[in-house]
Amino acid sequence: MKRGDRLQGSLDLLVLKTLQKGANHGFGITVHVQEVSGGLLRVEEGSLYPALHRMEREKLIAGAWRTTENGRRARFYKLTAAGGRRLAEEEANWASVALGVERMLRPA
């Protein structure tokens, strides 16, 4: 299984969790996910940007153009109140899925 396949269905969770720490741009989100996961997870641009646009349309995140620390213009995204609520739902769902998988891997 390719590493990117592990993200199937969890991209929103990873993006929202990253933005909970503060506003960030797309490249910053990809770097954060890769660093925090110890390189186990990678977010591809082809998946990330459509997801960011969708989440912005759904008002889960809000974007604004700013200048990065190295002088480039980038769209920075921040978590909205609705995004915070969705993050809580996604975290609860992930915990439930992880528990079910754990039970399957280590049956009593």
Rosetta constraint file for C-alpha pairs under 8 A:
AtomPair CA 1 CA 5 HARMONIC 6.61 0.50
AtomPair CA 1 CA 6 HARMONIC 7.84 0.50
AtomPair CA 2 CA 6 HARMONIC 7.36 0.50
AtomPair CA 3 CA 7 HARMONIC 7.78 0.50
AtomPair CA 3 CA 40 HARMONIC 6.69 0.50
AtomPair CA 3 CA 41 HARMONIC 6.16 0.50
AtomPair CA 3 CA 42 HARMONIC 6.85 0.50
AtomPair CA 4 CA 8 HARMONIC 7.69 0.50
AtomPair CA 4 CA 41 HARMONIC 6.54 0.50
AtomPair CA 4 CA 42 HARMONIC 5.72 0.50
AtomPair CA 4 CA 43 HARMONIC 6.76 0.50
AtomPair CA 4 CA 44 HARMONIC 7.47 0.50
AtomPair CA 6 CA 41 HARMONIC 7.23 0.50
AtomPair CA 7 CA 11 HARMONIC 5.90 0.50
AtomPair CA 7 CA 41 HARMONIC 7.16 0.50
AtomPair CA 7 CA 42 HARMONIC 7.88 0.50
AtomPair CA 7 CA 43 HARMONIC 7.68 0.50
AtomPair CA 10 CA 14 HARMONIC 6.33 0.50
AtomPair CA 11 CA 15 HARMONIC 6.15 0.50
AtomPair CA 11 CA 43 HARMONIC 7.78 0.50
AtomPair CA 11 CA 48 HARMONIC 7.70 0.50
AtomPair CA 11 CA 51 HARMONIC 7.84 0.50
AtomPair CA 12 CA 16 HARMONIC 5.96 0.50
AtomPair CA 12 CA 51 HARMONIC 7.27 0.50
AtomPair CA 13 CA 17 HARMONIC 5.93 0.50
AtomPair CA 13 CA 87 HARMONIC 6.31 0.50
AtomPair CA 13 CA 90 HARMONIC 5.92 0.50
AtomPair CA 13 CA 91 HARMONIC 7.05 0.50
AtomPair CA 14 CA 18 HARMONIC 6.07 0.50
AtomPair CA 14 CA 33 HARMONIC 7.06 0.50
AtomPair CA 15 CA 19 HARMONIC 6.22 0.50
AtomPair CA 15 CA 29 HARMONIC 6.81 0.50
AtomPair CA 16 CA 20 HARMONIC 6.16 0.50
AtomPair CA 16 CA 79 HARMONIC 6.74 0.50
AtomPair CA 16 CA 83 HARMONIC 6.89 0.50
AtomPair CA 16 CA 84 HARMONIC 7.60 0.50
AtomPair CA 16 CA 87 HARMONIC 5.99 0.50
AtomPair CA 17 CA 21 HARMONIC 7.18 0.50
AtomPair CA 17 CA 87 HARMONIC 6.80 0.50
AtomPair CA 18 CA 22 HARMONIC 7.41 0.50
AtomPair CA 18 CA 29 HARMONIC 6.53 0.50
AtomPair CA 18 CA 32 HARMONIC 7.10 0.50
AtomPair CA 18 CA 33 HARMONIC 7.35 0.50
AtomPair CA 19 CA 23 HARMONIC 5.63 0.50
AtomPair CA 19 CA 24 HARMONIC 6.53 0.50
AtomPair CA 19 CA 29 HARMONIC 7.90 0.50
AtomPair CA 19 CA 77 HARMONIC 7.29 0.50
AtomPair CA 19 CA 78 HARMONIC 5.74 0.50
AtomPair CA 19 CA 79 HARMONIC 5.62 0.50
AtomPair CA 20 CA 78 HARMONIC 7.73 0.50
AtomPair CA 20 CA 79 HARMONIC 6.19 0.50
AtomPair CA 20 CA 84 HARMONIC 7.58 0.50
AtomPair CA 22 CA 78 HARMONIC 6.45 0.50
AtomPair CA 22 CA 79 HARMONIC 7.67 0.50
AtomPair CA 23 CA 76 HARMONIC 6.01 0.50
AtomPair CA 23 CA 77 HARMONIC 5.27 0.50
AtomPair CA 23 CA 78 HARMONIC 4.40 0.50
AtomPair CA 23 CA 79 HARMONIC 7.33 0.50
AtomPair CA 24 CA 28 HARMONIC 5.82 0.50
AtomPair CA 24 CA 29 HARMONIC 6.32 0.50
AtomPair CA 24 CA 76 HARMONIC 4.96 0.50
AtomPair CA 24 CA 77 HARMONIC 5.46 0.50
AtomPair CA 24 CA 78 HARMONIC 6.80 0.50
AtomPair CA 25 CA 29 HARMONIC 6.22 0.50
AtomPair CA 25 CA 74 HARMONIC 6.37 0.50
AtomPair CA 25 CA 75 HARMONIC 5.64 0.50
AtomPair CA 25 CA 76 HARMONIC 4.27 0.50
AtomPair CA 25 CA 77 HARMONIC 6.00 0.50
AtomPair CA 26 CA 30 HARMONIC 6.45 0.50
AtomPair CA 26 CA 48 HARMONIC 7.33 0.50
AtomPair CA 26 CA 49 HARMONIC 7.16 0.50
AtomPair CA 26 CA 75 HARMONIC 7.51 0.50
AtomPair CA 26 CA 76 HARMONIC 7.40 0.50
AtomPair CA 27 CA 31 HARMONIC 6.24 0.50
AtomPair CA 28 CA 32 HARMONIC 6.05 0.50
AtomPair CA 29 CA 33 HARMONIC 6.23 0.50
AtomPair CA 30 CA 34 HARMONIC 6.25 0.50
AtomPair CA 30 CA 42 HARMONIC 6.82 0.50
AtomPair CA 30 CA 43 HARMONIC 5.44 0.50
AtomPair CA 30 CA 44 HARMONIC 7.56 0.50
AtomPair CA 31 CA 35 HARMONIC 6.01 0.50
AtomPair CA 32 CA 36 HARMONIC 5.92 0.50
AtomPair CA 33 CA 37 HARMONIC 5.98 0.50
AtomPair CA 33 CA 41 HARMONIC 6.60 0.50
AtomPair CA 33 CA 42 HARMONIC 6.72 0.50
AtomPair CA 33 CA 43 HARMONIC 7.26 0.50
AtomPair CA 34 CA 38 HARMONIC 6.19 0.50
AtomPair CA 34 CA 39 HARMONIC 4.79 0.50
AtomPair CA 34 CA 40 HARMONIC 6.79 0.50
AtomPair CA 34 CA 41 HARMONIC 5.46 0.50
AtomPair CA 34 CA 42 HARMONIC 5.42 0.50
AtomPair CA 34 CA 43 HARMONIC 7.60 0.50
AtomPair CA 35 CA 39 HARMONIC 5.93 0.50
AtomPair CA 37 CA 41 HARMONIC 5.84 0.50
AtomPair CA 43 CA 47 HARMONIC 7.15 0.50
AtomPair CA 43 CA 48 HARMONIC 6.50 0.50
AtomPair CA 44 CA 48 HARMONIC 6.04 0.50
AtomPair CA 45 CA 49 HARMONIC 5.99 0.50
AtomPair CA 46 CA 50 HARMONIC 7.14 0.50
AtomPair CA 47 CA 51 HARMONIC 6.31 0.50
AtomPair CA 48 CA 52 HARMONIC 6.12 0.50
AtomPair CA 49 CA 53 HARMONIC 6.17 0.50
AtomPair CA 50 CA 54 HARMONIC 6.11 0.50
AtomPair CA 51 CA 55 HARMONIC 6.02 0.50
AtomPair CA 52 CA 56 HARMONIC 6.04 0.50
AtomPair CA 52 CA 61 HARMONIC 7.84 0.50
AtomPair CA 53 CA 57 HARMONIC 6.24 0.50
AtomPair CA 54 CA 58 HARMONIC 6.21 0.50
AtomPair CA 55 CA 59 HARMONIC 6.16 0.50
AtomPair CA 55 CA 60 HARMONIC 5.25 0.50
AtomPair CA 55 CA 61 HARMONIC 5.92 0.50
AtomPair CA 56 CA 60 HARMONIC 5.86 0.50
AtomPair CA 56 CA 61 HARMONIC 4.93 0.50
AtomPair CA 56 CA 62 HARMONIC 5.66 0.50
AtomPair CA 56 CA 63 HARMONIC 7.06 0.50
AtomPair CA 59 CA 80 HARMONIC 7.00 0.50
AtomPair CA 59 CA 82 HARMONIC 6.78 0.50
AtomPair CA 59 CA 83 HARMONIC 7.18 0.50
AtomPair CA 60 CA 79 HARMONIC 6.38 0.50
AtomPair CA 60 CA 80 HARMONIC 5.50 0.50
AtomPair CA 60 CA 81 HARMONIC 7.38 0.50
AtomPair CA 60 CA 82 HARMONIC 5.27 0.50
AtomPair CA 60 CA 83 HARMONIC 3.81 0.50
AtomPair CA 60 CA 84 HARMONIC 7.57 0.50
AtomPair CA 60 CA 86 HARMONIC 7.44 0.50
AtomPair CA 61 CA 77 HARMONIC 6.19 0.50
AtomPair CA 61 CA 78 HARMONIC 5.40 0.50
AtomPair CA 61 CA 79 HARMONIC 4.59 0.50
AtomPair CA 61 CA 80 HARMONIC 5.13 0.50
AtomPair CA 61 CA 83 HARMONIC 5.99 0.50
AtomPair CA 62 CA 77 HARMONIC 5.42 0.50
AtomPair CA 62 CA 78 HARMONIC 5.37 0.50
AtomPair CA 62 CA 79 HARMONIC 6.55 0.50
AtomPair CA 62 CA 80 HARMONIC 6.51 0.50
AtomPair CA 63 CA 75 HARMONIC 6.10 0.50
AtomPair CA 63 CA 76 HARMONIC 5.41 0.50
AtomPair CA 63 CA 77 HARMONIC 4.26 0.50
AtomPair CA 63 CA 78 HARMONIC 6.45 0.50
AtomPair CA 64 CA 75 HARMONIC 5.39 0.50
AtomPair CA 64 CA 76 HARMONIC 5.43 0.50
AtomPair CA 64 CA 77 HARMONIC 6.58 0.50
AtomPair CA 65 CA 73 HARMONIC 6.76 0.50
AtomPair CA 65 CA 74 HARMONIC 5.62 0.50
AtomPair CA 65 CA 75 HARMONIC 4.34 0.50
AtomPair CA 65 CA 76 HARMONIC 6.07 0.50
AtomPair CA 66 CA 73 HARMONIC 5.69 0.50
AtomPair CA 66 CA 74 HARMONIC 5.64 0.50
AtomPair CA 66 CA 75 HARMONIC 6.17 0.50
AtomPair CA 66 CA 76 HARMONIC 6.53 0.50
AtomPair CA 67 CA 71 HARMONIC 5.60 0.50
AtomPair CA 67 CA 72 HARMONIC 5.33 0.50
AtomPair CA 67 CA 73 HARMONIC 4.42 0.50
AtomPair CA 67 CA 74 HARMONIC 6.03 0.50
AtomPair CA 68 CA 72 HARMONIC 5.19 0.50
AtomPair CA 68 CA 73 HARMONIC 6.13 0.50
AtomPair CA 68 CA 74 HARMONIC 6.54 0.50
AtomPair CA 79 CA 83 HARMONIC 5.49 0.50
AtomPair CA 79 CA 84 HARMONIC 6.48 0.50
AtomPair CA 80 CA 84 HARMONIC 6.22 0.50
AtomPair CA 81 CA 85 HARMONIC 6.43 0.50
AtomPair CA 82 CA 86 HARMONIC 6.22 0.50
AtomPair CA 83 CA 87 HARMONIC 5.99 0.50
AtomPair CA 84 CA 88 HARMONIC 6.38 0.50
AtomPair CA 85 CA 89 HARMONIC 6.46 0.50
AtomPair CA 86 CA 90 HARMONIC 6.06 0.50
AtomPair CA 87 CA 91 HARMONIC 6.01 0.50
AtomPair CA 88 CA 92 HARMONIC 6.24 0.50
AtomPair CA 89 CA 93 HARMONIC 6.14 0.50
AtomPair CA 90 CA 94 HARMONIC 6.01 0.50
AtomPair CA 91 CA 95 HARMONIC 6.12 0.50
AtomPair CA 92 CA 96 HARMONIC 6.30 0.50
AtomPair CA 93 CA 97 HARMONIC 6.24 0.50
AtomPair CA 94 CA 98 HARMONIC 5.94 0.50
AtomPair CA 95 CA 99 HARMONIC 6.10 0.50
AtomPair CA 96 CA 100 HARMONIC 6.30 0.50
AtomPair CA 97 CA 101 HARMONIC 6.20 0.50
AtomPair CA 98 CA 102 HARMONIC 6.01 0.50
AtomPair CA 99 CA 103 HARMONIC 6.17 0.50
AtomPair CA 100 CA 104 HARMONIC 6.31 0.50
AtomPair CA 101 CA 105 HARMONIC 6.19 0.50
AtomPair CA 102 CA 106 HARMONIC 6.07 0.50
AtomPair CA 103 CA 107 HARMONIC 5.45 0.50
AtomPair CA 103 CA 108 HARMONIC 7.85 0.50
